[in-house]
Amino acid sequence: MKNDHIFDGIAHKFSKNIYGTTKGQLRHTLLCDVLTPHLTAKSSIIEIGGGTGVMAAFLTELGHDVVLTDASEDVLNEARENLKNFPNVEIRHQYLQEISDLSEYDVLICHAVLEWLDEPYEALRYFYNNMAAGSTLSVSFFNQDANLFANAIYGNFDYIEKGMKAKKQVRLNPKQPLGALAVIEFCESIGFQVVDKAGIRCFHDYMRDISHQESKYNELLALERKHHKQPPYLWLGKYFQLILRK
């Protein structure tokens, strides 16, 4: 826990870099697409590492009750401002390992958190051990396989050869990307059932003309939606999403 990466001091930069870009907008839209069919008419939801509240706002607008947790007080200050008109959101400053009431929720959400943790697989085990039977976990993470593929396209062969470990960690670069198949195998080994999976941004990040990320956004979104659950494309998503059931 003490070595997990949190975003105190860079909350505004974090929010701008993620949600102020087509990559953030596309990621959010696709995550919502995958998650929504697995919600009931009124689910009780806890979001671990909920950040500035973008997903919580979406879920409350659908009528769900949401508890948003995050380890960064600075990020939560932005969330409080963003969610001040959403009375059915509870905001809690907590590290993942401090959350003791996971069994009380129908749905757990943990998006883009595992890659910032010191022990991501132990976090998945913690979820499984503390969730209620029959409840659902939506988890997404920075995909190491897609990371290697992208670096090969960019010609970063020395970086790949050195294991894709940066000499100096950039604060907004994930510290520990995870292989999609490795995560699936681990989740199934501890008892989770995989009920859905998707690549998130299977095409966007590989476009040769990056201006098309904005100028052809609607066409790109349609293409992502058409193929992001289909092999081989889902394995190329810069992020990978799993819907798991205990």
C-alpha positions in Angstrom: 0.0 0.0 0.0 2.7 2.5 0.9 4.3 2.1 -2.5 1.1 2.4 -4.5 1.0 5.4 -6.8 -1.5 8.1 -5.9 -2.1 11.5 -7.6 -1.8 14.1 -4.8 -0.3 17.3 -6.2 -1.1 16.6 -9.8 -4.9 16.1 -9.7 -5.7 18.8 -12.2 -3.0 17.6 -14.6 -4.3 14.1 -14.2 -7.9 15.1 -15.0 -6.9 17.2 -18.0 -4.5 14.6 -19.5 -7.1 11.9 -19.2 -10.5 13.4 -19.8 -9.5 16.4 -21.8 -8.4 14.2 -24.7 -10.0 11.9 -27.3 -8.2 9.0 -25.7 -9.8 9.7 -22.4 -13.3 10.3 -23.9 -13.1 7.2 -25.9 -11.9 5.1 -23.0 -14.8 6.3 -20.8 -17.4 5.7 -23.5 -16.2 2.2 -24.2 -15.9 1.3 -20.5 -19.5 2.4 -20.0 -20.6 0.4 -23.0 -19.2 -2.8 -21.6 -20.3 -2.2 -18.0 -23.9 -1.0 -18.5 -25.5 -4.3 -19.6 -24.2 -5.9 -16.4 -26.0 -3.5 -14.1 -29.5 -4.1 -12.7 -32.2 -1.5 -12.7 -30.8 0.0 -9.5 -27.4 -1.4 -8.4 -25.5 -0.6 -5.3 -22.0 0.3 -6.6 -18.7 1.0 -5.1 -16.0 2.5 -7.3 -12.4 1.9 -6.1 -10.0 4.6 -7.4 -12.9 6.6 -8.8 -10.8 9.7 -9.4 -12.5 12.9 -10.3 -16.0 11.3 -10.5 -16.6 11.0 -14.3 -17.8 7.4 -14.0 -19.7 8.0 -10.8 -21.6 10.9 -12.5 -22.5 8.6 -15.4 -23.8 5.9 -13.1 -25.8 8.2 -10.9 -27.5 9.6 -13.9 -28.7 6.1 -14.6 -30.2 6.0 -11.2 -27.7 3.9 -9.3 -26.3 4.7 -5.8 -22.5 5.0 -5.9 -19.8 5.1 -3.3 -16.6 6.7 -4.7 -13.3 5.9 -3.0 -9.8 7.2 -3.8 -6.5 7.3 -2.1 -5.8 10.8 -3.3 -7.4 13.7 -1.3 -6.5 16.1 -4.0 -8.3 14.1 -6.6 -11.3 13.7 -4.3 -11.5 17.5 -3.9 -12.0 17.7 -7.7 -14.6 14.9 -7.4 -16.5 16.8 -4.7 -16.7 19.8 -7.0 -17.7 17.8 -10.0 -20.3 15.8 -8.1 -21.8 18.6 -6.0 -25.1 18.2 -7.8 -25.3 14.5 -7.5 -26.7 13.7 -4.0 -26.7 9.9 -4.4 -22.9 9.7 -4.5 -20.9 9.1 -1.2 -17.2 10.1 -1.4 -14.7 8.4 0.8 -10.9 8.9 1.2 -9.6 5.4 1.4 -6.9 3.1 0.2 -8.1 0.0 -1.5 -6.9 -2.2 1.3 -8.8 -0.2 3.9 -12.2 -0.8 2.3 -14.0 -3.3 4.7 -17.6 -3.2 3.3 -17.1 -4.7 -0.2 -19.6 -7.4 0.5 -22.4 -4.8 0.8 -22.4 -3.9 -3.0 -23.8 -5.5 -6.1 -21.1 -4.1 -8.3 -17.5 -3.2 -7.7 -15.6 -1.0 -10.2 -11.9 -0.7 -10.4 -10.8 1.0 -13.6 -7.2 2.0 -14.4 -6.0 1.3 -10.9 -4.2 -2.1 -10.9 -1.3 -0.7 -13.0 -0.6 1.9 -10.3 -0.4 -0.7 -7.5 2.6 -2.4 -6.0 0.8 -5.7 -5.8 -2.0 -5.7 -8.4 -2.7 -9.4 -8.2 -3.1 -9.2 -4.5 -5.7 -6.5 -5.1 -7.7 -8.8 -7.3 -7.5 -11.5 -4.6 -8.6 -9.0 -2.0 -11.7 -8.2 -4.1 -12.6 -11.8 -4.5 -12.2 -12.7 -0.8 -14.3 -9.7 0.3 -17.1 -9.5 -2.3 -20.5 -11.1 -1.9 -21.2 -14.3 -3.8 -23.0 -13.4 -7.0 -21.7 -9.8 -7.1 -19.9 -8.3 -10.1 -16.4 -6.7 -10.6 -15.6 -4.5 -13.6 -11.9 -4.1 -13.8 -9.7 -2.4 -16.5 -6.0 -2.0 -16.7 -3.2 -0.8 -18.9 -2.4 -3.6 -21.3 1.2 -4.7 -21.4 0.8 -6.7 -24.6 -0.6 -3.6 -26.4 2.2 -1.5 -24.8 4.8 -3.8 -26.4 3.0 -3.7 -29.8 2.8 0.1 -29.7 6.5 0.5 -28.8 7.5 -1.8 -31.7 5.4 0.4 -34.0 7.3 3.4 -32.7 10.6 1.7 -33.2 11.5 1.7 -29.5 13.5 -1.6 -29.8 16.1 -0.7 -27.1 13.2 0.1 -24.7 11.5 -3.2 -25.4 14.8 -5.1 -25.0 15.3 -3.6 -21.6 11.9 -4.9 -20.5 10.1 -1.5 -21.1 11.2 -0.2 -17.7 11.8 3.6 -17.8 14.9 4.8 -16.0 12.9 7.6 -14.5 9.2 7.0 -13.7 7.0 9.7 -15.2 4.1 10.3 -12.7 1.4 9.9 -15.3 2.8 6.7 -16.9 1.5 3.5 -15.3 4.2 1.8 -13.2 3.0 -1.8 -13.8 1.1 -2.7 -17.0 -0.4 -6.2 -17.0 -0.8 -8.8 -19.6 -4.4 -9.5 -20.5 -4.2 -13.3 -20.7 -2.2 -13.4 -17.4 -4.9 -11.4 -15.6 -7.6 -13.6 -17.0 -5.8 -16.8 -16.0 -5.2 -15.5 -12.5 -8.8 -14.3 -12.0 -10.1 -17.7 -13.0 -7.6 -19.5 -10.8 -8.9 -17.8 -7.7 -12.6 -18.5 -8.5 -13.8 -15.6 -10.7 -16.0 -16.3 -13.7 -15.2 -14.1 -16.7 -18.6 -13.0 -18.1 -17.4 -10.3 -20.5 -14.1 -8.9 -21.9 -13.1 -6.2 -24.3 -10.2 -4.2 -25.6 -10.4 -0.5 -24.9 -8.9 1.7 -27.7 -8.0 -1.1 -30.1 -7.3 1.4 -33.0 -7.2 4.9 -31.6 -3.6 4.8 -30.3 -2.2 3.3 -33.5 -3.5 5.8 -36.0 -0.7 7.1 -38.2 -2.4 10.4 -38.7 -3.2 11.4 -35.2 -5.3 14.4 -36.4 -7.9 11.7 -37.3 -8.4 10.9 -33.6 -10.4 14.2 -33.5 -11.5 14.8 -37.1 -12.9 11.2 -37.5 -13.8 10.6 -33.9 -17.4 9.3 -34.6 -16.2 6.9 -37.3 -13.4 5.7 -35.0 -15.9 5.2 -32.1 -18.1 3.1 -34.4 -15.2 1.0 -35.4 -14.1 0.4 -31.8 -17.6 -0.6 -30.8 -17.9 -3.0 -33.7 -14.6 -4.9 -33.1 -13.4 -4.3 -29.5 -14.9 -7.6 -28.2 -13.6 -9.6 -31.2 -10.3 -11.3 -31.6 -7.7 -10.4 -32.7 -8.5 -6.8 -32.1 -9.6 -7.0 -28.4 -6.1 -8.1 -27.5 -4.7 -4.9 -28.9 -6.7 -2.5 -26.7 -4.4 -0.1 -24.9 -6.6 -0.9 -21.9 -8.3 -4.2 -21.3 -11.6 -4.6 -19.4 -13.0 -7.7 -17.7 -16.4 -8.2 -16.2 -16.0 -10.8 -13.4 -18.5 -12.6 -11.2 -17.9 -14.3 -7.9 
